[in-house]
């Protein structure tokens, strides 16, 4: 009979679990992670061991979509070491396109990133906002943080998930604050397609289990970098699914997005897909990604 993880010291439980074959390790590791999340005081060594164990399983593509979702959520709550910030060179992938070289964020902007900017007073620094953005901000509309703190959206705003519910003006202001900009539609298409002109980051056909779209029935965004097929050879992730993305194109009458997301069917994931929506729009499946000139 297996001894429950909660009845033995945490570090021993973690060591025993991590010594198991990969195929048997996932469920007990998740159970220990969930147990740690209920404790106000956690042993640091145990947390680090569990986190590294979860990262290893994710990188080895272990589990089905639901299991990977659970691992990503646990990792987000315990602290995801895969995440970077725009000031870190590892945040970026450099793309050499026919129309010029540029850098793009390897992941969509995460909740942790955006929340740090909000908490540091990003809304209050006028120099980070365009004239249209300032007009929107100063009109007294609800800000992202107010909406993100509602209890019914807690599962949409985990630290290592793409930030959602951000409108175009807020996304632009964050990009400016980081010395960056929003990815243009032309750039985004090239990132996905590459010189091979792929219809999806992995090529074709669309298949199943390759991206977090409606067909996966996760019904929410997942941690960045969970779907290993949804990445390009340049190491840019979550381009077909997970969240739709604001692009830098358009006007204050309508801004362009790429619509592929957890809410949308796979047909919205095609590299050339686009929609035009009002810049004030917010949605639980709409985020953004940074770019900058190389």
C-alpha positions in Angstrom: 0.0 0.0 0.0 1.4 3.4 -1.0 1.9 5.9 1.9 0.0 9.1 1.3 2.3 12.0 0.6 0.7 14.1 3.4 1.8 11.6 6.1 5.5 11.7 5.4 7.9 14.7 5.4 7.5 16.9 2.3 11.1 16.6 1.2 10.9 12.8 1.4 7.6 12.7 -0.5 9.1 14.9 -3.2 12.3 12.8 -3.5 10.3 9.6 -3.6 8.0 11.0 -6.3 10.8 12.4 -8.5 12.5 9.0 -8.3 9.5 7.3 -10.0 9.4 6.6 -13.7 8.1 9.5 -15.6 4.8 7.8 -16.5 4.0 7.3 -12.8 5.3 10.6 -11.5 2.6 13.0 -12.7 -0.4 12.4 -10.5 1.5 12.1 -7.2 3.5 15.2 -8.0 0.3 17.1 -8.8 -1.2 15.9 -5.5 1.8 17.1 -3.6 1.7 20.4 -5.5 -2.0 20.9 -4.6 -1.2 20.1 -1.0 1.6 22.6 -0.8 -0.8 25.3 -2.2 -3.1 24.9 0.8 -0.3 25.6 3.3 0.6 29.1 4.5 4.2 28.0 5.3 5.9 25.9 2.6 9.3 24.3 2.8 11.3 26.1 0.1 13.3 23.1 -0.9 10.2 21.0 -1.4 8.6 23.8 -3.5 11.7 24.0 -5.7 11.8 20.2 -6.1 8.1 20.1 -7.1 8.4 23.1 -9.5 11.4 21.5 -11.2 9.5 18.2 -11.5 6.5 19.9 -13.1 8.8 21.8 -15.5 10.5 18.6 -16.5 7.1 16.9 -17.2 5.9 19.8 -19.2 9.0 19.9 -21.3 8.8 16.2 -21.9 5.2 16.6 -23.2 3.8 14.4 -20.4 0.1 13.9 -19.9 -3.0 14.7 -21.8 -4.4 18.3 -22.3 -6.3 18.2 -19.0 -3.3 17.0 -17.0 -1.0 19.5 -18.6 -3.5 22.3 -17.8 -3.4 21.2 -14.1 0.4 21.1 -14.1 0.6 24.6 -15.7 -1.9 26.0 -13.1 0.1 24.5 -10.2 3.3 25.8 -11.6 1.8 29.3 -12.0 0.7 29.4 -8.3 4.0 28.0 -7.0 6.2 30.1 -9.3 7.0 29.4 -12.9 10.8 29.6 -13.6 10.2 29.5 -17.3 8.9 33.1 -17.4 11.0 36.0 -18.4 10.5 39.8 -18.6 11.2 42.1 -21.5 14.4 43.3 -20.0 15.8 39.8 -20.2 17.4 39.0 -23.7 15.9 35.4 -23.3 12.5 36.9 -23.5 13.0 37.6 -27.3 13.4 35.7 -30.5 15.0 37.5 -33.4 13.3 37.0 -36.7 15.1 37.7 -40.0 12.2 38.5 -42.4 12.4 39.7 -46.0 11.1 43.1 -45.0 13.6 43.5 -42.1 14.8 42.0 -38.9 12.8 42.4 -35.7 12.5 40.8 -32.3 9.3 39.1 -31.0 8.3 37.9 -27.5 8.6 34.1 -27.3 5.3 34.0 -25.3 2.3 36.3 -25.2 2.6 38.9 -22.4 1.7 37.1 -19.2 -0.6 38.1 -16.3 2.5 38.3 -14.1 4.2 40.7 -16.4 1.2 43.0 -16.9 0.2 43.0 -13.3 3.7 44.1 -12.3 3.4 47.1 -14.6 0.0 47.9 -13.2 1.2 47.7 -9.6 4.2 49.9 -10.4 1.9 52.7 -11.5 1.9 52.2 -15.2 -1.5 53.8 -15.6 -0.3 57.0 -14.0 2.8 57.7 -16.1 1.5 59.9 -19.0 4.6 59.5 -21.1 3.7 55.8 -21.6 0.4 56.5 -23.3 -0.5 57.7 -26.8 -2.9 60.7 -27.2 -5.8 58.3 -27.9 -4.8 56.1 -25.0 -4.7 59.1 -22.7 -8.1 60.2 -23.8 -9.4 56.7 -23.0 -7.6 56.5 -19.7 -8.8 59.9 -18.6 -12.4 59.3 -19.4 -12.9 57.2 -16.3 -13.4 53.8 -17.8 -12.8 50.7 -15.7 -9.2 49.6 -15.7 -7.9 46.1 -16.1 -7.1 45.5 -12.5 -10.6 46.3 -11.3 -12.0 43.7 -13.7 -9.3 41.1 -13.1 -10.0 41.1 -9.4 -13.6 39.9 -9.8 -14.0 36.4 -8.3 -15.6 34.9 -11.3 -12.5 35.5 -13.5 -9.9 34.1 -11.1 -9.1 31.1 -13.4 -8.4 33.5 -16.3 -5.7 35.5 -14.6 -3.1 33.1 -13.3 0.4 34.5 -13.3 1.8 32.2 -16.0 -1.1 32.5 -18.4 -1.4 35.1 -21.1 -2.9 38.2 -19.8 -6.5 38.6 -21.0 -9.1 41.3 -20.8 -6.7 44.0 -21.9 -7.9 46.5 -24.4 -5.8 48.0 -27.2 -4.9 51.2 -25.4 -3.7 49.3 -22.3 -1.7 46.9 -24.4 -0.1 49.7 -26.3 0.8 51.6 -23.1 2.5 48.4 -21.7 4.5 48.0 -24.9 5.7 51.6 -24.8 6.7 51.3 -21.2 8.9 48.3 -22.1 10.6 50.1 -25.0 8.6 47.9 -27.4 5.5 47.9 -29.6 2.7 45.6 -30.6 3.5 43.0 -33.3 2.2 44.0 -36.7 0.0 41.6 -38.7 2.7 41.3 -41.4 5.3 40.4 -38.8 3.0 38.0 -37.0 2.2 36.2 -40.2 5.9 35.8 -41.0 6.7 34.5 -37.5 4.0 31.8 -38.0 4.7 31.0 -41.7 8.4 31.4 -41.9 10.2 31.0 -45.3 8.4 27.6 -45.7 5.0 29.4 -45.6 3.5 27.2 -42.9 -0.2 27.6 -42.4 0.3 26.8 -38.7 3.4 27.0 -36.5 4.0 23.2 -36.8 3.1 23.0 -40.5 0.0 21.1 -41.6 -2.6 19.7 -41.2 -4.1 21.3 -38.2 -4.6 17.9 -36.5 -5.6 17.5 -32.9 -3.9 18.3 -29.6 -1.6 20.8 -31.2 -3.0 24.1 -29.8 -5.4 25.3 -27.1 -8.5 25.9 -29.3 -12.2 25.2 -28.7 -11.7 21.6 -29.8 -9.5 20.9 -26.8 -12.4 21.8 -24.5 -10.2 23.3 -21.8 -12.6 26.2 -21.7 -10.0 28.6 -20.5 -6.5 29.9 -21.3 -3.6 27.7 -20.2 -0.1 28.4 -19.0 2.2 29.6 -21.8 4.3 27.0 -23.5 2.1 24.0 -22.7 1.4 23.0 -26.3 4.7 22.0 -27.8 3.4 21.8 -31.3 2.2 25.4 -31.1 5.7 26.9 -31.5 7.8 27.8 -34.4 11.4 26.6 -35.2 12.5 30.1 -33.9 11.0 29.2 -30.5 7.9 31.5 -30.5 4.9 29.8 -28.7 1.2 30.0 -28.6 0.6 31.5 -32.0 -2.3 29.3 -33.1 -4.3 29.0 -29.9 -4.5 29.9 -26.2 -5.3 33.7 -26.7 -6.1 36.0 -29.6 -3.7 38.8 -30.0 -3.9 42.5 -30.6 -1.8 43.7 -33.4 -0.3 47.1 -34.0 -2.3 47.7 -37.2 -5.6 49.7 -37.7 -7.0 52.9 -36.4 -9.1 54.1 -33.4 -12.1 53.1 -35.4 -10.9 49.5 -35.6 -7.8 47.5 -34.6 -6.7 44.2 -36.0 -6.4 41.0 -34.0 -5.4 37.5 -34.8 -8.4 35.5 -33.5 -7.0 32.1 -32.7 -7.7 31.3 -29.0 -9.2 28.8 -26.5 -12.7 30.2 -27.3 -12.4 29.8 -31.1 -12.5 26.8 -33.4 -9.4 25.7 -35.3 -10.4 27.7 -38.4 -9.5 30.9 -36.5 -5.9 29.7 -36.0 -4.8 29.9 -39.6 -1.8 32.2 -39.9 -3.7 34.6 -42.2 -6.8 34.9 -40.1 -7.7 38.3 -38.8 -10.6 40.4 -37.3 -11.1 44.1 -36.9 -12.6 45.2 -33.6 -13.0 48.3 -31.5 -9.9 49.2 -29.5 -11.9 49.4 -26.3 -12.8 45.7 -26.6 -12.1 43.4 -23.8 -12.4 39.6 -23.8 -11.4 36.6 -21.7 -9.6 35.2 -24.7 -7.8 38.4 -26.0 -4.2 39.2 -25.1 -1.2 40.6 -26.9 2.5 40.0 -27.7 5.4 42.4 -27.8 7.8 43.2 -30.7 10.6 45.6 -31.2 13.1 46.6 -33.9 16.2 44.5 -33.7 
